[in-house]
Amino acid sequence: LAGPCVFLASKASDYINGYTIAVDGGWLAR
């Protein structure tokens, strides 16, 4: 779960908009 959170908080996610990201345990973050 930490990986996607770190990615979304980083500058690399500036161009990510409206995607659904599957995270550990089957949870979905939008």
mmCIF entry with sequence, helices, sheets and N, C-alpha, C, O atoms, coordinates in Angstrom:
data_MODEL
# 
_entry.id   MODEL 
# 
_entity.id                         1 
_entity.type                       polymer 
_entity.pdbx_number_of_molecules   1 
# 
_entity_poly.entity_id                      1 
_entity_poly.type                           'polypeptide(L)' 
_entity_poly.nstd_linkage                   no 
_entity_poly.nstd_monomer                   no 
_entity_poly.pdbx_seq_one_letter_code       LAGPCVFLASKASDYINGYTIAVDGGWLAR 
_entity_poly.pdbx_seq_one_letter_code_can   LAGPCVFLASKASDYINGYTIAVDGGWLAR 
_entity_poly.pdbx_strand_id                 A 
# 
loop_
_entity_poly_seq.entity_id 
_entity_poly_seq.num 
_entity_poly_seq.mon_id 
_entity_poly_seq.hetero 
1 1  LEU n 
1 2  ALA n 
1 3  GLY n 
1 4  PRO n 
1 5  CYS n 
1 6  VAL n 
1 7  PHE n 
1 8  LEU n 
1 9  ALA n 
1 10 SER n 
1 11 LYS n 
1 12 ALA n 
1 13 SER n 
1 14 ASP n 
1 15 TYR n 
1 16 ILE n 
1 17 ASN n 
1 18 GLY n 
1 19 TYR n 
1 20 THR n 
1 21 ILE n 
1 22 ALA n 
1 23 VAL n 
1 24 ASP n 
1 25 GLY n 
1 26 GLY n 
1 27 TRP n 
1 28 LEU n 
1 29 ALA n 
1 30 ARG n 
# 
_struct_asym.id          A 
_struct_asym.entity_id   1 
# 
loop_
_struct_conf.conf_type_id 
_struct_conf.id 
_struct_conf.pdbx_PDB_helix_id 
_struct_conf.beg_label_comp_id 
_struct_conf.beg_label_asym_id 
_struct_conf.beg_label_seq_id 
_struct_conf.pdbx_beg_PDB_ins_code 
_struct_conf.end_label_comp_id 
_struct_conf.end_label_asym_id 
_struct_conf.end_label_seq_id 
_struct_conf.pdbx_end_PDB_ins_code 
_struct_conf.beg_auth_comp_id 
_struct_conf.beg_auth_asym_id 
_struct_conf.beg_auth_seq_id 
_struct_conf.end_auth_comp_id 
_struct_conf.end_auth_asym_id 
_struct_conf.end_auth_seq_id 
_struct_conf.pdbx_PDB_helix_class 
_struct_conf.details 
_struct_conf.pdbx_PDB_helix_length 
HELX_P HELX_P1 AA1 ALA A 2  ? ALA A 9  ? ALA A 2  ALA A 9  1 ? 8 
HELX_P HELX_P2 AA2 LYS A 11 ? TYR A 15 ? LYS A 11 TYR A 15 5 ? 5 
HELX_P HELX_P3 AA3 ASP A 24 ? GLY A 26 ? ASP A 24 GLY A 26 5 ? 3 
# 
_struct_conf_type.id          HELX_P 
_struct_conf_type.criteria    ? 
_struct_conf_type.reference   ? 
# 
_struct_sheet.id               AA1 
_struct_sheet.type             ? 
_struct_sheet.number_strands   2 
_struct_sheet.details          ? 
# 
_struct_sheet_order.sheet_id     AA1 
_struct_sheet_order.range_id_1   1 
_struct_sheet_order.range_id_2   2 
_struct_sheet_order.offset       ? 
_struct_sheet_order.sense        anti-parallel 
# 
loop_
_struct_sheet_range.sheet_id 
_struct_sheet_range.id 
_struct_sheet_range.beg_label_comp_id 
_struct_sheet_range.beg_label_asym_id 
_struct_sheet_range.beg_label_seq_id 
_struct_sheet_range.pdbx_beg_PDB_ins_code 
_struct_sheet_range.end_label_comp_id 
_struct_sheet_range.end_label_asym_id 
_struct_sheet_range.end_label_seq_id 
_struct_sheet_range.pdbx_end_PDB_ins_code 
_struct_sheet_range.beg_auth_comp_id 
_struct_sheet_range.beg_auth_asym_id 
_struct_sheet_range.beg_auth_seq_id 
_struct_sheet_range.end_auth_comp_id 
_struct_sheet_range.end_auth_asym_id 
_struct_sheet_range.end_auth_seq_id 
AA1 1 ILE A 21 ? ALA A 22 ? ILE A 21 ALA A 22 
AA1 2 LEU A 28 ? ALA A 29 ? LEU A 28 ALA A 29 
# 
loop_
_atom_site.group_PDB 
_atom_site.id 
_atom_site.type_symbol 
_atom_site.label_atom_id 
_atom_site.label_alt_id 
_atom_site.label_comp_id 
_atom_site.label_asym_id 
_atom_site.label_entity_id 
_atom_site.label_seq_id 
_atom_site.pdbx_PDB_ins_code 
_atom_site.Cartn_x 
_atom_site.Cartn_y 
_atom_site.Cartn_z 
_atom_site.occupancy 
_atom_site.B_iso_or_equiv 
_atom_site.pdbx_formal_charge 
_atom_site.auth_seq_id 
_atom_site.auth_comp_id 
_atom_site.auth_asym_id 
_atom_site.auth_atom_id 
_atom_site.pdbx_PDB_model_num 
ATOM 1   N N  . LEU A 1 1  ? 0.827  -1.206 0.000   1.00 0.00 ? 1  LEU A N  1 
ATOM 2   C CA . LEU A 1 1  ? 0.000  0.000  0.000   1.00 0.00 ? 1  LEU A CA 1 
ATOM 3   C C  . LEU A 1 1  ? 0.863  1.258  0.000   1.00 0.00 ? 1  LEU A C  1 
ATOM 4   O O  . LEU A 1 1  ? 0.450  2.296  -0.517  1.00 0.00 ? 1  LEU A O  1 
ATOM 5   N N  . ALA A 1 2  ? 2.046  1.168  0.572   1.00 0.00 ? 2  ALA A N  1 
ATOM 6   C CA . ALA A 1 2  ? 2.917  2.345  0.644   1.00 0.00 ? 2  ALA A CA 1 
ATOM 7   C C  . ALA A 1 2  ? 3.420  2.765  -0.733  1.00 0.00 ? 2  ALA A C  1 
ATOM 8   O O  . ALA A 1 2  ? 3.588  3.956  -0.995  1.00 0.00 ? 2  ALA A O  1 
ATOM 9   N N  . GLY A 1 3  ? 3.661  1.794  -1.613  1.00 0.00 ? 3  GLY A N  1 
ATOM 10  C CA . GLY A 1 3  ? 4.171  2.107  -2.952  1.00 0.00 ? 3  GLY A CA 1 
ATOM 11  C C  . GLY A 1 3  ? 3.275  3.049  -3.735  1.00 0.00 ? 3  GLY A C  1 
ATOM 12  O O  . GLY A 1 3  ? 3.745  4.096  -4.180  1.00 0.00 ? 3  GLY A O  1 
ATOM 13  N N  . PRO A 1 4  ? 1.999  2.718  -3.920  1.00 0.00 ? 4  PRO A N  1 
ATOM 14  C CA . PRO A 1 4  ? 1.099  3.625  -4.650  1.00 0.00 ? 4  PRO A CA 1 
ATOM 15  C C  . PRO A 1 4  ? 0.937  4.981  -3.968  1.00 0.00 ? 4  PRO A C  1 
ATOM 16  O O  . PRO A 1 4  ? 0.810  6.000  -4.647  1.00 0.00 ? 4  PRO A O  1 
ATOM 17  N N  . CYS A 1 5  ? 0.940  5.009  -2.638  1.00 0.00 ? 5  CYS A N  1 
ATOM 18  C CA . CYS A 1 5  ? 0.820  6.281  -1.918  1.00 0.00 ? 5  CYS A CA 1 
ATOM 19  C C  . CYS A 1 5  ? 2.028  7.170  -2.177  1.00 0.00 ? 5  CYS A C  1 
ATOM 20  O O  . CYS A 1 5  ? 1.886  8.373  -2.396  1.00 0.00 ? 5  CYS A O  1 
ATOM 21  N N  . VAL A 1 6  ? 3.217  6.576  -2.153  1.00 0.00 ? 6  VAL A N  1 
ATOM 22  C CA . VAL A 1 6  ? 4.437  7.340  -2.421  1.00 0.00 ? 6  VAL A CA 1 
ATOM 23  C C  . VAL A 1 6  ? 4.432  7.831  -3.860  1.00 0.00 ? 6  VAL A C  1 
ATOM 24  O O  . VAL A 1 6  ? 4.823  8.967  -4.128  1.00 0.00 ? 6  VAL A O  1 
ATOM 25  N N  . PHE A 1 7  ? 3.995  6.989  -4.788  1.00 0.00 ? 7  PHE A N  1 
ATOM 26  C CA . PHE A 1 7  ? 3.930  7.389  -6.195  1.00 0.00 ? 7  PHE A CA 1 
ATOM 27  C C  . PHE A 1 7  ? 2.965  8.557  -6.393  1.00 0.00 ? 7  PHE A C  1 
ATOM 28  O O  . PHE A 1 7  ? 3.293  9.523  -7.081  1.00 0.00 ? 7  PHE A O  1 
ATOM 29  N N  . LEU A 1 8  ? 1.772  8.471  -5.790  1.00 0.00 ? 8  LEU A N  1 
ATOM 30  C CA . LEU A 1 8  ? 0.778  9.523  -5.968  1.00 0.00 ? 8  LEU A CA 1 
ATOM 31  C C  . LEU A 1 8  ? 1.208  10.834 -5.321  1.00 0.00 ? 8  LEU A C  1 
ATOM 32  O O  . LEU A 1 8  ? 0.767  11.905 -5.740  1.00 0.00 ? 8  LEU A O  1 
ATOM 33  N N  . ALA A 1 9  ? 2.056  10.763 -4.315  1.00 0.00 ? 9  ALA A N  1 
ATOM 34  C CA . ALA A 1 9  ? 2.544  11.971 -3.657  1.00 0.00 ? 9  ALA A CA 1 
ATOM 35  C C  . ALA A 1 9  ? 3.751  12.574 -4.370  1.00 0.00 ? 9  ALA A C  1 
ATOM 36  O O  . ALA A 1 9  ? 4.170  13.687 -4.053  1.00 0.00 ? 9  ALA A O  1 
ATOM 37  N N  . SER A 1 10 ? 4.309  11.841 -5.333  1.00 0.00 ? 10 SER A N  1 
ATOM 38  C CA . SER A 1 10 ? 5.518  12.313 -6.002  1.00 0.00 ? 10 SER A CA 1 
ATOM 39  C C  . SER A 1 10 ? 5.189  13.126 -7.253  1.00 0.00 ? 10 SER A C  1 
ATOM 40  O O  . SER A 1 10 ? 4.043  13.170 -7.699  1.00 0.00 ? 10 SER A O  1 
ATOM 41  N N  . LYS A 1 11 ? 6.204  13.757 -7.799  1.00 0.00 ? 11 LYS A N  1 
ATOM 42  C CA . LYS A 1 11 ? 6.045  14.538 -9.030  1.00 0.00 ? 11 LYS A CA 1 
ATOM 43  C C  . LYS A 1 11 ? 5.723  13.652 -10.229 1.00 0.00 ? 11 LYS A C  1 
ATOM 44  O O  . LYS A 1 11 ? 5.174  14.133 -11.220 1.00 0.00 ? 11 LYS A O  1 
ATOM 45  N N  . ALA A 1 12 ? 6.057  12.369 -10.152 1.00 0.00 ? 12 ALA A N  1 
ATOM 46  C CA . ALA A 1 12 ? 5.806  11.455 -11.266 1.00 0.00 ? 12 ALA A CA 1 
ATOM 47  C C  . ALA A 1 12 ? 4.315  11.295 -11.536 1.00 0.00 ? 12 ALA A C  1 
ATOM 48  O O  . ALA A 1 12 ? 3.928  10.918 -12.642 1.00 0.00 ? 12 ALA A O  1 
ATOM 49  N N  . SER A 1 13 ? 3.480  11.572 -10.552 1.00 0.00 ? 13 SER A N  1 
ATOM 50  C CA . SER A 1 13 ? 2.042  11.390 -10.731 1.00 0.00 ? 13 SER A CA 1 
ATOM 51  C C  . SER A 1 13 ? 1.341  12.661 -11.209 1.00 0.00 ? 13 SER A C  1 
ATOM 52  O O  . SER A 1 13 ? 0.112  12.702 -11.256 1.00 0.00 ? 13 SER A O  1 
ATOM 53  N N  . ASP A 1 14 ? 2.093  13.685 -11.561 1.00 0.00 ? 14 ASP A N  1 
ATOM 54  C CA . ASP A 1 14 ? 1.483  14.937 -12.007 1.00 0.00 ? 14 ASP A CA 1 
ATOM 55  C C  . ASP A 1 14 ? 0.593  14.752 -13.232 1.00 0.00 ? 14 ASP A C  1 
ATOM 56  O O  . ASP A 1 14 ? -0.383 15.481 -13.407 1.00 0.00 ? 14 ASP A O  1 
ATOM 57  N N  . TYR A 1 15 ? 0.922  13.788 -14.073 1.00 0.00 ? 15 TYR A N  1 
ATOM 58  C CA . TYR A 1 15 ? 0.158  13.594 -15.302 1.00 0.00 ? 15 TYR A CA 1 
ATOM 59  C C  . TYR A 1 15 ? -0.888 12.491 -15.173 1.00 0.00 ? 15 TYR A C  1 
ATOM 60  O O  . TYR A 1 15 ? -1.559 12.157 -16.150 1.00 0.00 ? 15 TYR A O  1 
ATOM 61  N N  . ILE A 1 16 ? -1.033 11.924 -13.978 1.00 0.00 ? 16 ILE A N  1 
ATOM 62  C CA . ILE A 1 16 ? -2.049 10.900 -13.745 1.00 0.00 ? 16 ILE A CA 1 
ATOM 63  C C  . ILE A 1 16 ? -3.327 11.606 -13.329 1.00 0.00 ? 16 ILE A C  1 
ATOM 64  O O  . ILE A 1 16 ? -3.342 12.348 -12.347 1.00 0.00 ? 16 ILE A O  1 
ATOM 65  N N  . ASN A 1 17 ? -4.406 11.373 -14.079 1.00 0.00 ? 17 ASN A N  1 
ATOM 66  C CA . ASN A 1 17 ? -5.661 12.053 -13.783 1.00 0.00 ? 17 ASN A CA 1 
ATOM 67  C C  . ASN A 1 17 ? -6.821 11.129 -14.126 1.00 0.00 ? 17 ASN A C  1 
ATOM 68  O O  . ASN A 1 17 ? -7.025 10.807 -15.296 1.00 0.00 ? 17 ASN A O  1 
ATOM 69  N N  . GLY A 1 18 ? -7.577 10.701 -13.133 1.00 0.00 ? 18 GLY A N  1 
ATOM 70  C CA . GLY A 1 18 ? -8.769 9.909  -13.372 1.00 0.00 ? 18 GLY A CA 1 
ATOM 71  C C  . GLY A 1 18 ? -8.546 8.422  -13.527 1.00 0.00 ? 18 GLY A C  1 
ATOM 72  O O  . GLY A 1 18 ? -9.461 7.709  -13.937 1.00 0.00 ? 18 GLY A O  1 
ATOM 73  N N  . TYR A 1 19 ? -7.361 7.929  -13.213 1.00 0.00 ? 19 TYR A N  1 
ATOM 74  C CA . TYR A 1 19 ? -7.101 6.501  -13.325 1.00 0.00 ? 19 TYR A CA 1 
ATOM 75  C C  . TYR A 1 19 ? -7.464 5.795  -12.030 1.00 0.00 ? 19 TYR A C  1 
ATOM 76  O O  . TYR A 1 19 ? -7.373 6.377  -10.949 1.00 0.00 ? 19 TYR A O  1 
ATOM 77  N N  . THR A 1 20 ? -7.876 4.542  -12.141 1.00 0.00 ? 20 THR A N  1 
ATOM 78  C CA . THR A 1 20 ? -8.117 3.702  -10.980 1.00 0.00 ? 20 THR A CA 1 
ATOM 79  C C  . THR A 1 20 ? -6.891 2.832  -10.765 1.00 0.00 ? 20 THR A C  1 
ATOM 80  O O  . THR A 1 20 ? -6.484 2.097  -11.665 1.00 0.00 ? 20 THR A O  1 
ATOM 81  N N  . ILE A 1 21 ? -6.303 2.909  -9.588  1.00 0.00 ? 21 ILE A N  1 
ATOM 82  C CA . ILE A 1 21 ? -5.082 2.169  -9.277  1.00 0.00 ? 21 ILE A CA 1 
ATOM 83  C C  . ILE A 1 21 ? -5.418 1.059  -8.290  1.00 0.00 ? 21 ILE A C  1 
ATOM 84  O O  . ILE A 1 21 ? -5.910 1.327  -7.194  1.00 0.00 ? 21 ILE A O  1 
ATOM 85  N N  . ALA A 1 22 ? -5.156 -0.175 -8.673  1.00 0.00 ? 22 ALA A N  1 
ATOM 86  C CA . ALA A 1 22 ? -5.373 -1.311 -7.771  1.00 0.00 ? 22 ALA A CA 1 
ATOM 87  C C  . ALA A 1 22 ? -4.204 -1.395 -6.802  1.00 0.00 ? 22 ALA A C  1 
ATOM 88  O O  . ALA A 1 22 ? -3.046 -1.459 -7.214  1.00 0.00 ? 22 ALA A O  1 
ATOM 89  N N  . VAL A 1 23 ? -4.516 -1.395 -5.520  1.00 0.00 ? 23 VAL A N  1 
ATOM 90  C CA . VAL A 1 23 ? -3.469 -1.486 -4.501  1.00 0.00 ? 23 VAL A CA 1 
ATOM 91  C C  . VAL A 1 23 ? -3.602 -2.806 -3.761  1.00 0.00 ? 23 VAL A C  1 
ATOM 92  O O  . VAL A 1 23 ? -4.538 -3.565 -4.014  1.00 0.00 ? 23 VAL A O  1 
ATOM 93  N N  . ASP A 1 24 ? -2.683 -3.087 -2.857  1.00 0.00 ? 24 ASP A N  1 
ATOM 94  C CA . ASP A 1 24 ? -2.640 -4.369 -2.148  1.00 0.00 ? 24 ASP A CA 1 
ATOM 95  C C  . ASP A 1 24 ? -3.979 -4.725 -1.506  1.00 0.00 ? 24 ASP A C  1 
ATOM 96  O O  . ASP A 1 24 ? -4.702 -3.853 -1.022  1.00 0.00 ? 24 ASP A O  1 
ATOM 97  N N  . GLY A 1 25 ? -4.292 -6.001 -1.510  1.00 0.00 ? 25 GLY A N  1 
ATOM 98  C CA . GLY A 1 25 ? -5.498 -6.486 -0.856  1.00 0.00 ? 25 GLY A CA 1 
ATOM 99  C C  . GLY A 1 25 ? -6.765 -6.284 -1.664  1.00 0.00 ? 25 GLY A C  1 
ATOM 100 O O  . GLY A 1 25 ? -7.861 -6.524 -1.158  1.00 0.00 ? 25 GLY A O  1 
ATOM 101 N N  . GLY A 1 26 ? -6.638 -5.847 -2.908  1.00 0.00 ? 26 GLY A N  1 
ATOM 102 C CA . GLY A 1 26 ? -7.810 -5.647 -3.748  1.00 0.00 ? 26 GLY A CA 1 
ATOM 103 C C  . GLY A 1 26 ? -8.494 -4.306 -3.560  1.00 0.00 ? 26 GLY A C  1 
ATOM 104 O O  . GLY A 1 26 ? -9.525 -4.054 -4.183  1.00 0.00 ? 26 GLY A O  1 
ATOM 105 N N  . TRP A 1 27 ? -7.955 -3.449 -2.728  1.00 0.00 ? 27 TRP A N  1 
ATOM 106 C CA . TRP A 1 27 ? -8.532 -2.121 -2.544  1.00 0.00 ? 27 TRP A CA 1 
ATOM 107 C C  . TRP A 1 27 ? -8.294 -1.295 -3.811  1.00 0.00 ? 27 TRP A C  1 
ATOM 108 O O  . TRP A 1 27 ? -7.295 -1.484 -4.505  1.00 0.00 ? 27 TRP A O  1 
ATOM 109 N N  . LEU A 1 28 ? -9.194 -0.406 -4.097  1.00 0.00 ? 28 LEU A N  1 
ATOM 110 C CA . LEU A 1 28 ? -9.045 0.473  -5.252  1.00 0.00 ? 28 LEU A CA 1 
ATOM 111 C C  . LEU A 1 28 ? -8.964 1.917  -4.788  1.00 0.00 ? 28 LEU A C  1 
ATOM 112 O O  . LEU A 1 28 ? -9.737 2.342  -3.929  1.00 0.00 ? 28 LEU A O  1 
ATOM 113 N N  . ALA A 1 29 ? -8.040 2.665  -5.348  1.00 0.00 ? 29 ALA A N  1 
ATOM 114 C CA . ALA A 1 29 ? -7.904 4.086  -5.040  1.00 0.00 ? 29 ALA A CA 1 
ATOM 115 C C  . ALA A 1 29 ? -8.164 4.872  -6.317  1.00 0.00 ? 29 ALA A C  1 
ATOM 116 O O  . ALA A 1 29 ? -7.595 4.570  -7.366  1.00 0.00 ? 29 ALA A O  1 
ATOM 117 N N  . ARG A 1 30 ? -9.014 5.869  -6.226  1.00 0.00 ? 30 ARG A N  1 
ATOM 118 C CA . ARG A 1 30 ? -9.309 6.684  -7.404  1.00 0.00 ? 30 ARG A CA 1 
ATOM 119 C C  . ARG A 1 30 ? -8.733 8.057  -7.243  1.00 0.00 ? 30 ARG A C  1 
ATOM 120 O O  . ARG A 1 30 ? -8.876 8.894  -8.134  1.00 0.00 ? 30 ARG A O  1 
# 
